[in-house]
Amino acid sequence: MPDQTYRKAPESLRSDARENRERILAAAREAYALQGIDVPMAAIARRAKVGVATLYRRFPTRAALVSEAFSEQLAHCVALLDEGLNDPDPWHGFCSVVEQVCMMQATERGFTEAFLSQFPDHAGYAEGRRRAEEGLALLVRRAKDCGRLRQDFDVRDITLLMLANCGAGAGAGADAPAATRRLVAYLLQSFRAETAAPLPPPAPLGLDRIPA
């Protein structure tokens, strides 16, 4: 049976162990933002200024570390979808989710790759992905049904939007948040039903096509 040390609640750890844990998680998030989630565990240990043995004692696998490093972001992403679906104005709920998820993509570098990775031993991530896909489809359907979202909008266009946002963020560097706000504002205007004009068919893109 794998070591379950990493599953201990932070408050149950000694103060020095808790400090090491937080340093490891902060270092992991920094490293993932710079190099992606395939960065070696030893490199993260060096960045956190802890021994490799300490890192593995807390997080025995790369999947365990990645999952924990972005657990708050995953919970936030799911909460955004729930808020959007509970918005009495379906169009506002749709726009709010698109704006906030794209801003997370611009500011939480590494989270997108982590969210889309397949971690079969971490049911929370699989469940998060499932809820995201179902939630996005429902957001699109509600916004169409209220007559505000163009009828030829396809849920796969969300992937297209995020790919465009990914490119804008990579090219804009430190100005990525401003670039995201501008890009998303432009695109949301084009999604409105009252401005709709004929489009080519949607590209066959799923969420797994979005890079970090």
C-alpha positions as CSV (number, residue, x, y, z in Angstrom):
1,M,0.0,0.0,0.0
2,P,1.4,3.5,-0.9
3,D,2.6,5.8,1.8
4,Q,-0.4,8.0,2.8
5,T,1.7,10.6,4.7
6,Y,0.7,13.3,2.2
7,R,-3.0,12.8,3.0
8,K,-2.5,14.0,6.6
9,A,-4.3,17.3,7.3
10,P,-1.8,20.1,7.6
11,E,-3.0,21.0,11.1
12,S,-2.1,17.5,12.3
13,L,1.6,17.9,11.4
14,R,4.3,19.4,13.7
15,S,5.2,23.0,13.0
16,D,8.5,22.1,11.3
17,A,6.8,19.4,9.1
18,R,4.0,21.8,8.3
19,E,6.5,24.5,7.2
20,N,8.3,22.0,5.0
21,R,5.1,20.9,3.4
22,E,4.1,24.5,2.6
23,R,7.6,25.2,1.2
24,I,7.4,22.2,-1.0
25,L,3.9,23.1,-2.3
26,A,5.0,26.7,-3.0
27,A,8.1,25.5,-4.8
28,A,6.1,23.0,-6.8
29,R,3.7,25.7,-8.0
30,E,6.6,27.9,-9.0
31,A,8.4,25.1,-10.9
32,Y,5.2,24.0,-12.6
33,A,4.5,27.5,-13.8
34,L,8.0,27.8,-15.3
35,Q,8.6,24.2,-16.6
36,G,5.3,22.3,-16.6
37,I,4.3,19.5,-14.4
38,D,7.0,17.1,-15.6
39,V,9.7,19.0,-13.7
40,P,11.8,16.4,-11.7
41,M,10.9,16.0,-8.1
42,A,14.5,16.5,-7.1
43,A,14.4,20.0,-8.7
44,I,11.4,20.8,-6.6
45,A,13.2,19.6,-3.5
46,R,16.1,21.9,-4.3
47,R,13.8,24.9,-4.9
48,A,12.1,24.2,-1.6
49,K,15.4,23.7,0.2
50,V,14.5,20.4,1.6
51,G,15.9,16.9,1.1
52,V,14.5,14.6,-1.6
53,A,13.7,12.1,1.2
54,T,11.6,14.8,2.9
55,L,9.7,15.6,-0.2
56,Y,8.9,11.9,-0.9
57,R,7.9,11.4,2.7
58,R,5.2,14.0,2.3
59,F,4.4,13.3,-1.4
60,P,5.3,9.8,-2.5
61,T,4.4,10.3,-6.2
62,R,4.5,13.1,-8.7
63,A,0.7,12.8,-9.1
64,A,0.2,13.3,-5.3
65,L,2.3,16.5,-5.3
66,V,0.7,18.0,-8.4
67,S,-2.8,17.2,-7.1
68,E,-2.1,18.8,-3.7
69,A,-0.3,21.8,-5.2
70,F,-3.3,22.8,-7.2
71,S,-6.1,21.5,-4.9
72,E,-7.3,25.0,-4.0
73,Q,-7.4,26.0,-7.7
74,L,-9.4,22.9,-8.6
75,A,-11.9,23.6,-5.8
76,H,-12.1,27.3,-7.0
77,C,-12.7,26.2,-10.6
78,V,-15.5,23.9,-9.6
79,A,-17.0,26.6,-7.4
80,L,-16.9,29.1,-10.4
81,L,-18.9,26.6,-12.5
82,D,-21.5,26.1,-9.7
83,E,-21.9,29.9,-9.3
84,G,-22.3,30.3,-13.0
85,L,-25.0,27.6,-13.1
86,N,-26.8,29.1,-10.1
87,D,-26.8,32.6,-11.7
88,P,-30.5,33.6,-12.4
89,D,-29.2,35.3,-15.6
90,P,-27.8,32.4,-17.8
91,W,-25.9,34.8,-20.1
92,H,-24.2,36.6,-17.2
93,G,-23.4,33.2,-15.6
94,F,-21.8,32.0,-18.9
95,C,-19.8,35.2,-19.3
96,S,-18.6,35.2,-15.7
97,V,-17.3,31.6,-15.9
98,V,-15.5,32.3,-19.2
99,E,-13.9,35.5,-17.9
100,Q,-12.8,34.0,-14.6
101,V,-11.6,30.6,-16.0
102,C,-9.5,32.4,-18.6
103,M,-8.0,34.7,-16.0
104,M,-7.1,31.6,-13.9
105,Q,-5.4,30.3,-17.0
106,A,-3.4,33.5,-17.4
107,T,-2.4,33.9,-13.7
108,E,-2.2,30.3,-12.4
109,R,0.4,28.9,-14.9
110,G,0.6,25.2,-14.6
111,F,-2.9,24.6,-13.3
112,T,-4.4,24.0,-16.7
113,E,-1.9,21.2,-17.4
114,A,-2.4,19.8,-13.9
115,F,-6.2,19.9,-14.3
116,L,-6.2,18.1,-17.6
117,S,-3.7,15.4,-16.6
118,Q,-4.9,11.9,-16.1
119,F,-4.3,10.9,-12.5
120,P,-6.2,7.6,-12.1
121,D,-5.3,7.3,-8.4
122,H,-6.7,10.7,-7.6
123,A,-10.5,10.5,-7.9
124,G,-10.9,14.2,-6.9
125,Y,-9.2,15.3,-10.1
126,A,-11.2,12.9,-12.3
127,E,-14.4,14.1,-10.7
128,G,-13.3,17.7,-11.1
129,R,-12.8,17.2,-14.9
130,R,-16.1,15.4,-15.2
131,R,-18.0,18.2,-13.4
132,A,-16.2,20.8,-15.5
133,E,-17.1,19.2,-18.8
134,E,-20.7,18.7,-17.7
135,G,-21.0,22.2,-16.2
136,L,-19.6,23.9,-19.3
137,A,-22.1,22.0,-21.5
138,L,-25.0,23.0,-19.3
139,L,-23.8,26.7,-19.2
140,V,-23.8,26.8,-22.9
141,R,-27.2,25.2,-23.2
142,R,-28.8,27.6,-20.7
143,A,-27.2,30.7,-22.4
144,K,-28.6,29.5,-25.7
145,D,-32.1,28.7,-24.3
146,C,-32.4,32.2,-22.9
147,G,-31.7,33.6,-26.4
148,R,-28.4,35.5,-25.6
149,L,-25.8,33.0,-26.9
150,R,-25.7,32.4,-30.6
151,Q,-27.3,29.1,-31.5
152,D,-24.4,27.8,-33.5
153,F,-22.0,28.1,-30.5
154,D,-20.5,24.7,-29.8
155,V,-19.1,23.7,-26.4
156,R,-15.9,22.9,-28.2
157,D,-15.6,26.6,-28.9
158,I,-14.6,27.0,-25.2
159,T,-11.5,25.0,-26.0
160,L,-10.8,27.2,-29.0
161,L,-11.2,30.3,-26.8
162,M,-8.8,28.8,-24.2
163,L,-6.2,27.9,-26.9
164,A,-6.3,31.5,-28.1
165,N,-6.0,32.8,-24.5
166,C,-3.1,30.4,-24.0
167,G,-1.3,31.9,-27.0
168,A,-2.0,35.5,-25.9
169,G,-0.8,34.8,-22.4
170,A,2.4,33.2,-23.6
171,G,3.2,36.1,-25.9
172,A,2.2,38.8,-23.4
173,G,4.4,37.7,-20.5
174,A,3.8,39.9,-17.5
175,D,0.9,41.6,-19.3
176,A,-1.0,38.3,-19.7
177,P,-3.9,39.3,-17.4
178,A,-4.5,42.5,-19.4
179,A,-4.3,40.6,-22.7
180,T,-6.8,38.0,-21.4
181,R,-9.3,40.6,-20.3
182,R,-9.1,42.3,-23.8
183,L,-9.3,39.0,-25.8
184,V,-12.2,37.6,-23.8
185,A,-14.2,40.8,-24.0
186,Y,-13.8,40.8,-27.8
187,L,-14.8,37.1,-28.1
188,L,-17.8,37.4,-25.7
189,Q,-19.1,40.2,-28.0
190,S,-18.9,37.8,-31.0
191,F,-20.7,35.1,-29.1
192,R,-23.8,37.2,-28.6
193,A,-26.9,36.0,-30.5
194,E,-27.7,39.5,-31.8
195,T,-24.3,39.8,-33.6
196,A,-24.4,36.3,-35.1
197,A,-23.3,35.7,-38.7
198,P,-22.7,32.3,-40.4
199,L,-19.6,30.5,-39.2
200,P,-17.5,27.5,-40.5
201,P,-18.2,24.3,-38.6
202,P,-16.5,23.9,-35.1
203,A,-13.1,22.3,-34.9
204,P,-13.2,18.8,-33.1
205,L,-11.4,20.1,-30.0
206,G,-11.8,18.8,-26.5
207,L,-10.4,20.1,-23.2
208,D,-7.5,17.8,-23.5
209,R,-6.2,19.9,-26.4
210,I,-5.5,22.9,-24.1
211,P,-1.8,23.2,-23.2
212,A,-0.5,24.5,-19.9
